[in-house]
């Protein structure tokens, strides 16, 4: 019984780890290589942290109540064409649906935008620890936005008799075929509007939901019960989709997993770069071995708050005058 319980628990852990720990780490790691030289030295110096910390949001999901909704959005709970009709900005969405309702259905596109502002502030504060922490977390949420099953309430095929497909698509397949993927995605580019870019990620992911579910259903009906086997990883024996079944499904998807993986890498690099540009392109080389004191950071935070308040007042004055 203990052996069976271990198999079940390990399988469940893999099933609900978004993109899988392996994939999240690789995605953040590869995103570093999209950055321009003026950013790359700092990020490469800390690439191990950015890779390892990529999974921190998943580790928080069961300890922090508000964490889970940041990883997904159940578009089908909002009716037909929701991805085109939902308010793009959080304040508008709250006015229309209420915050509790939004949290219950997932908030990943809005949370990506929130994290972009946190990263921009970290650059403005010249706080190396915060830059790295927020960059790692932001990379996780952006990667999650590229997973089709993170855009539907049928997130694990539980509504269509396909329980386990979540981990199959985003963990098993990347682990098996990572070495075959082409990760040259080009340099990071500036995003004129990060919030709209986040929604475009969601739109593209949601378009793939039907294929993700339908192809596996068709393959399962042809294969019957012969789609699983057991593999030993270290001291653990886990039930997994067989390599033969995985290969057939991967072929049916026609490169979808690779495309979403590549898009995740590029999108993360783009947002990191955009936040840095919007913060005035601070010299990150100076931060490589820099450890600001608590007093320094507190002084900068006060300056940043004062600057923001002044800008808000100036904007409000301009609106009144016009």
C-alpha positions as CSV (number, residue, x, y, z in Angstrom):
1,X,0.0,0.0,0.0
2,X,2.8,2.4,0.8
3,X,4.4,1.8,-2.6
4,X,1.1,2.4,-4.3
5,X,0.5,5.6,-2.3
6,X,4.0,6.8,-3.3
7,X,3.2,6.2,-7.0
8,X,-0.1,8.1,-6.7
9,X,1.4,11.0,-4.8
10,X,4.3,11.4,-7.2
11,X,2.0,11.2,-10.2
12,X,-0.3,13.9,-8.7
13,X,2.7,16.2,-8.0
14,X,3.7,16.0,-11.7
15,X,0.2,16.4,-12.9
16,X,-0.4,19.8,-11.3
17,X,3.0,21.4,-11.6
18,X,2.5,24.0,-14.3
19,X,5.0,23.4,-17.2
20,X,6.7,21.0,-14.8
21,X,9.7,22.1,-12.8
22,X,12.1,21.0,-15.5
23,X,10.4,23.1,-18.2
24,X,10.0,26.2,-16.0
25,X,13.7,26.1,-15.1
26,X,14.8,25.8,-18.7
27,X,12.4,28.5,-19.9
28,X,13.8,31.1,-17.5
29,X,17.3,30.0,-18.2
30,X,16.9,30.4,-22.0
31,X,15.2,33.7,-21.6
32,X,18.4,35.2,-20.3
33,X,20.1,34.6,-23.6
34,X,17.5,36.8,-25.4
35,X,18.7,39.9,-23.5
36,X,21.0,42.6,-24.8
37,X,24.6,42.8,-23.5
38,X,23.7,45.7,-21.2
39,X,21.4,43.4,-19.3
40,X,22.9,40.0,-20.0
41,X,26.0,40.3,-17.8
42,X,23.8,40.8,-14.7
43,X,21.3,38.1,-15.6
44,X,23.9,35.6,-16.7
45,X,25.8,36.1,-13.4
46,X,22.6,35.1,-11.6
47,X,21.3,32.5,-14.2
48,X,21.4,29.7,-11.7
49,X,19.1,31.6,-9.3
50,X,16.7,32.6,-12.1
51,X,16.5,29.0,-13.1
52,X,16.0,27.5,-9.7
53,X,13.6,30.2,-8.5
54,X,11.5,29.8,-11.6
55,X,9.4,27.2,-9.7
56,X,8.9,29.2,-6.5
57,X,5.3,30.3,-7.5
58,X,4.3,26.6,-7.7
59,X,5.9,25.9,-4.4
60,X,3.8,28.7,-2.9
61,X,0.5,27.5,-4.3
62,X,-0.5,25.4,-1.3
63,X,0.9,27.8,1.3
64,X,-0.4,31.1,0.0
65,X,-4.1,31.3,-0.6
66,X,-4.0,34.1,-3.2
67,X,-1.3,32.3,-5.2
68,X,-3.2,29.8,-7.2
69,X,-5.4,32.2,-9.3
70,X,-2.2,33.9,-10.6
71,X,-1.4,30.9,-12.8
72,X,-4.5,30.5,-14.9
73,X,-7.8,32.0,-16.2
74,X,-10.9,30.0,-16.9
75,X,-12.1,31.8,-20.0
76,X,-15.0,29.4,-20.6
77,X,-16.6,30.6,-17.3
78,X,-17.2,33.9,-19.0
79,X,-19.1,32.6,-22.0
80,X,-18.4,32.6,-25.8
81,X,-15.5,34.7,-27.2
82,X,-14.5,35.7,-23.6
83,X,-10.8,36.1,-24.7
84,X,-11.9,39.0,-27.0
85,X,-14.6,40.5,-24.7
86,X,-13.0,40.6,-21.2
87,X,-11.7,43.9,-20.0
88,X,-8.0,44.2,-20.6
89,X,-7.2,46.2,-17.5
90,X,-7.7,45.1,-14.0
91,X,-9.6,48.2,-12.7
92,X,-12.1,47.8,-15.5
93,X,-12.5,44.1,-14.9
94,X,-13.1,44.7,-11.1
95,X,-15.8,47.2,-11.9
96,X,-17.6,44.7,-14.2
97,X,-17.2,41.4,-12.3
98,X,-15.9,42.2,-8.8
99,X,-12.5,41.1,-7.4
100,X,-13.8,37.9,-5.7
101,X,-15.3,36.6,-8.9
102,X,-12.2,37.3,-10.9
103,X,-10.0,35.6,-8.3
104,X,-12.2,32.5,-8.4
105,X,-11.7,32.2,-12.2
106,X,-8.0,33.1,-12.4
107,X,-6.1,36.3,-13.1
108,X,-2.9,35.4,-14.9
109,X,-3.0,38.0,-17.7
110,X,-3.7,40.8,-15.2
111,X,-1.1,39.5,-12.8
112,X,1.6,39.5,-15.5
113,X,1.0,43.2,-15.9
114,X,1.2,43.8,-12.2
115,X,4.5,41.9,-12.1
116,X,5.9,44.0,-14.9
117,X,5.3,47.1,-12.8
118,X,7.0,45.4,-9.8
119,X,10.0,44.6,-12.0
120,X,10.1,48.2,-13.4
121,X,10.1,49.5,-9.8
122,X,12.9,47.1,-8.8
123,X,15.0,48.5,-11.7
124,X,14.2,52.1,-10.6
125,X,15.2,51.2,-7.0
126,X,18.4,49.5,-8.2
127,X,17.6,46.6,-5.9
128,X,19.4,43.6,-7.3
129,X,17.7,41.1,-5.0
130,X,14.2,42.3,-5.9
131,X,15.1,42.4,-9.6
132,X,16.1,38.8,-9.6
133,X,13.2,37.6,-7.4
134,X,10.5,39.4,-9.5
135,X,12.2,38.4,-12.8
136,X,12.1,34.7,-11.7
137,X,8.4,34.9,-10.6
138,X,7.4,36.9,-13.7
139,X,9.0,34.3,-15.9
140,X,6.9,31.6,-14.3
141,X,3.6,33.4,-14.8
142,X,4.4,34.3,-18.4
143,X,5.3,30.7,-19.1
144,X,2.0,29.6,-17.6
145,X,0.1,31.9,-19.9
146,X,1.5,29.9,-22.8
147,X,-0.1,26.6,-21.6
148,X,-3.5,26.0,-23.3
149,X,-4.9,24.1,-20.4
150,X,-4.3,27.2,-18.1
151,X,-7.1,29.0,-20.0
152,X,-10.0,26.5,-19.4
153,X,-11.8,25.1,-16.4
154,X,-11.2,21.7,-18.0
155,X,-7.6,22.2,-16.9
156,X,-6.8,18.6,-16.4
157,X,-9.3,16.9,-18.8
158,X,-11.4,16.1,-15.7
159,X,-14.6,17.1,-17.5
160,X,-13.9,14.9,-20.5
161,X,-12.5,11.7,-19.0
162,X,-8.9,12.8,-19.7
163,X,-7.5,13.3,-16.2
164,X,-3.8,13.6,-16.3
165,X,-3.5,15.4,-19.6
166,X,-2.3,18.5,-17.9
167,X,1.0,17.0,-16.7
168,X,1.2,15.0,-19.9
169,X,1.3,18.1,-22.2
170,X,3.4,20.4,-20.1
171,X,5.7,18.0,-18.2
172,X,6.0,14.6,-19.8
173,X,6.4,15.9,-23.4
174,X,8.9,18.6,-22.8
175,X,11.1,16.3,-20.7
176,X,11.0,13.7,-23.5
177,X,11.6,16.0,-26.5
178,X,13.5,19.0,-25.1
179,X,16.7,18.0,-26.8
180,X,15.0,18.1,-30.2
181,X,13.6,21.6,-29.8
182,X,15.1,24.7,-31.5
183,X,15.4,27.5,-29.0
184,X,16.9,30.2,-31.2
185,X,14.1,32.8,-30.8
186,X,16.1,36.0,-31.5
187,X,16.8,39.0,-29.3
188,X,14.3,40.4,-26.8
189,X,12.2,43.3,-28.3
190,X,10.4,46.2,-26.7
191,X,6.7,45.8,-26.0
192,X,4.6,49.0,-26.5
193,X,1.9,47.6,-24.2
194,X,2.7,44.7,-21.8
195,X,-0.9,44.2,-20.8
196,X,-2.1,43.7,-24.3
197,X,0.8,41.4,-25.0
198,X,-0.2,39.3,-22.0
199,X,-3.7,39.0,-23.4
200,X,-2.3,38.0,-26.8
201,X,-0.5,35.1,-25.0
202,X,-3.8,34.0,-23.5
203,X,-5.6,34.3,-26.9
204,X,-3.0,32.1,-28.7
205,X,-3.0,29.5,-25.9
206,X,-6.8,29.3,-25.8
207,X,-7.0,28.7,-29.5
208,X,-5.0,25.5,-28.9
209,X,-7.3,24.0,-26.2
210,X,-9.5,22.1,-28.6
211,X,-6.5,20.4,-30.3
212,X,-4.9,19.5,-27.0
213,X,-8.0,17.7,-25.7
214,X,-9.3,16.3,-29.0
215,X,-6.1,14.7,-30.3
216,X,-5.5,13.0,-27.0
217,X,-9.1,11.7,-26.9
218,X,-8.8,10.3,-30.4
219,X,-5.4,8.7,-29.6
220,X,-6.7,7.2,-26.4
221,X,-9.7,5.7,-28.1
222,X,-7.4,4.0,-30.6
223,X,-4.9,2.8,-28.0
224,X,-7.2,1.7,-25.2
225,X,-5.6,1.1,-21.8
226,X,-2.1,0.5,-23.2
227,X,-1.0,4.1,-22.8
228,X,0.8,3.9,-19.5
229,X,3.8,2.3,-18.0
230,X,6.0,2.7,-14.9
231,X,9.4,4.3,-14.8
232,X,11.9,4.5,-11.9
233,X,13.3,7.9,-11.1
234,X,15.9,7.7,-8.4
235,X,14.2,5.8,-5.6
236,X,10.7,6.5,-6.8
237,X,8.5,4.5,-9.2
238,X,6.0,6.6,-11.1
239,X,3.1,5.9,-13.5
240,X,3.7,7.8,-16.7
241,X,2.4,8.0,-20.2
242,X,4.4,5.5,-22.2
243,X,7.1,6.7,-24.6
244,X,5.3,5.2,-27.6
245,X,2.0,6.9,-26.6
246,X,3.8,10.2,-25.9
247,X,5.5,10.1,-29.3
248,X,2.2,9.6,-31.1
249,X,0.6,12.4,-29.3
250,X,3.6,14.7,-29.8
251,X,3.4,14.0,-33.5
252,X,-0.3,14.8,-33.6
253,X,0.3,18.2,-31.9
254,X,2.6,19.1,-34.9
255,X,5.2,21.0,-32.8
256,X,2.7,22.8,-30.5
257,X,4.6,22.2,-27.3
258,X,7.9,23.4,-28.9
259,X,6.1,26.5,-30.2
260,X,4.6,27.4,-26.8
261,X,8.0,26.7,-25.1
262,X,9.8,29.0,-27.6
263,X,7.1,31.7,-27.3
264,X,7.4,31.5,-23.5
265,X,11.2,32.1,-23.7
266,X,10.8,35.1,-26.1
267,X,7.9,36.7,-24.1
268,X,9.8,36.5,-20.9
269,X,12.8,38.2,-22.4
270,X,10.6,40.8,-24.0
271,X,9.0,41.8,-20.7
272,X,12.2,41.8,-18.7
273,X,13.7,44.0,-21.4
274,X,10.6,46.3,-21.6
275,X,10.6,46.8,-17.8
276,X,14.3,47.7,-17.9
277,X,13.8,50.2,-20.8
278,X,10.8,51.8,-19.1
279,X,12.9,52.2,-15.9
280,X,15.4,54.3,-17.8
281,X,17.9,51.5,-18.6
282,X,19.9,51.5,-15.4
283,X,23.4,50.2,-15.6
284,X,23.0,46.6,-14.4
285,X,26.8,45.9,-14.5
286,X,27.0,48.1,-11.4
287,X,24.6,45.8,-9.6
288,X,26.5,42.6,-10.1
289,X,28.4,42.8,-6.9
290,X,26.3,45.5,-5.2
291,X,24.5,45.0,-2.0
292,X,22.5,48.1,-1.0
293,X,22.0,48.8,2.6
294,X,18.5,48.8,4.2
295,X,18.8,52.6,4.6
296,X,19.7,53.1,1.0
297,X,16.7,51.1,-0.2
298,X,14.3,52.9,2.1
299,X,15.5,56.3,0.9
300,X,15.0,55.2,-2.7
301,X,11.6,53.8,-2.0
302,X,10.5,57.2,-0.5
303,X,11.9,59.0,-3.5
304,X,10.0,56.7,-5.8
305,X,6.8,57.1,-4.0
306,X,7.1,60.9,-4.0
307,X,7.9,60.8,-7.7
308,X,4.9,58.7,-8.5
309,X,2.6,61.0,-6.4
310,X,3.9,64.1,-8.1
311,X,3.3,62.5,-11.5
312,X,-0.2,61.5,-10.6
313,X,-1.0,65.1,-9.4
314,X,0.5,66.5,-12.6
315,X,-1.6,64.2,-14.7
316,X,-4.8,65.0,-12.8
317,X,-4.1,68.7,-13.1
318,X,-3.6,68.3,-16.9
319,X,-6.9,66.4,-17.2
320,X,-8.7,69.1,-15.3
321,X,-7.2,71.9,-17.4
322,X,-8.1,70.1,-20.6
